[in-house]
Amino acid sequence: MNEKKQDIWIPAMGWIAQDSGMLQLEQSSDGFHRVGINGVKVIIATGDKKVKFIVFEDHTIAHVLSDMDCPGGNIQVCGKKALYVAYCNNYEEIL
């Protein structure tokens, strides 16, 4: 059976085309977030896996890999350069 991939809706970002080059993952790098558990709808990453988007019904968490090789999104102890995007419901709330 040949199943067609669907475009993905990401709150605060919009539609991501299935042929965009984004990678769908089953879990985050650290294994903390898993698709289908605790409200996680989908996890996608840029082709180089430097940014991972944890997608919920009404919000998105973006984890950004910094120069220091530590996840930047939500981890402030890595330093200012590491914290790019933490949590956003819309474009105005990027921290």
HELIX and SHEET records of a PDB file:
HELIX    1   1 GLN A   76  CYS A   78  5                                   3    
HELIX    2   2 LYS A   80  ALA A   82  5                                   3    
HELIX    3   3 TYR A   91  GLU A   93  5                                   3    
SHEET    1   A 2 ILE A   8  ILE A  10  0                                        
SHEET    2   A 2 GLY A  14  ILE A  16 -1                                        
SHEET    1   B 4 LEU A  23  LEU A  25  0                                        
SHEET    2   B 4 VAL A  42  ALA A  45 -1                                        
SHEET    3   B 4 VAL A  51  VAL A  55 -1                                        
SHEET    4   B 4 THR A  60  VAL A  64 -1                                        
END                                                                             
